[in-house]
Amino acid sequence: MARRSATQKRAAKQARKRISNPSVVVDINSRNSFIETQTITAKAAPPLQAKTLSQTRYISAIKSHKLTFGTGPAGTGKSYVAGAIAAEELEARRIEKIIITRPAVEAGENMGFLPGDLHEKFDPYFDAFRDCLNERLGKGAVECGLKNDRIVVSPLAYLRGKTFNDAFVVLDEAQNCTKAQLKMFLTRIGENCRVVVNGDIRQSDIGNQSGLQDAINRLGHLGSVYVHTFEHEDIVRSGLVKDIIECYEK
């Protein structure tokens, strides 16, 4: 029998290490079992705890309404709370996927100057949610979910023609959506779907073309829709951020 080369020996040794390492994530490309592929020694995330009374009401609203609008200043936890509840819904198998989207509008910059393809250019805008989902589900589960389309990150324009079934959908930075964009997005809502639309109406980068307030005015009276407004006293990011925002808005 021919002797194995040094390269073959190294490959065999590495394979044995992977098998014996309990932290390795095994991606079996299954849409229904990506969470079970994680190590059983992974520490479970603690239950979501509201930091303010306003967050308590926001959490309750999201869990009891099909469509929730969250408006108010930065640092109030709008995005984190939505991401954390989405993770809970996915982990509990109450939905099939998480969809995270936002309009491709930047404050004084253009995505065309960023390197990479469309998904690589859009990836930086997912960072805030990635941190939240990693904390709630584990990094391995998030990476596997992204590969298997259980976690979908997409620019708003690419959702045209889609239907949101068995999904938890978060539209962030909605103050930068036009009326037409919001109408297109909201008419994607299908069965067993929960949608959260977040934004700060006072920080729109498209001026009076923003359709967020228009959507709230049109839909706020519907029974399955809830509009939650955060105030300056609800800012939890830091005391300094609260003071900065108040100074800019004087």
Secondary structure as GFF3:
##gff-version 3
##sequence-region A 1 250
A	DSSP	alpha_helix	6	20	.	.	.	ID=ss1
A	DSSP	alpha_helix	53	64	.	.	.	ID=ss2
A	DSSP	beta_strand	67	71	.	.	.	ID=ss3
A	DSSP	alpha_helix	78	91	.	.	.	ID=ss4
A	DSSP	beta_strand	97	102	.	.	.	ID=ss5
A	DSSP	three_ten_helix	111	113	.	.	.	ID=ss6
A	DSSP	alpha_helix	118	122	.	.	.	ID=ss7
A	DSSP	three_ten_helix	123	126	.	.	.	ID=ss8
A	DSSP	alpha_helix	127	137	.	.	.	ID=ss9
A	DSSP	alpha_helix	139	147	.	.	.	ID=ss10
A	DSSP	beta_strand	151	155	.	.	.	ID=ss11
A	DSSP	three_ten_helix	156	159	.	.	.	ID=ss12
A	DSSP	beta_strand	167	171	.	.	.	ID=ss13
A	DSSP	three_ten_helix	174	176	.	.	.	ID=ss14
A	DSSP	alpha_helix	179	186	.	.	.	ID=ss15
A	DSSP	beta_strand	193	199	.	.	.	ID=ss16
A	DSSP	three_ten_helix	201	203	.	.	.	ID=ss17
A	DSSP	three_ten_helix	207	209	.	.	.	ID=ss18
A	DSSP	alpha_helix	212	219	.	.	.	ID=ss19
A	DSSP	beta_strand	225	229	.	.	.	ID=ss20
A	DSSP	three_ten_helix	232	234	.	.	.	ID=ss21
A	DSSP	alpha_helix	239	248	.	.	.	ID=ss22
###
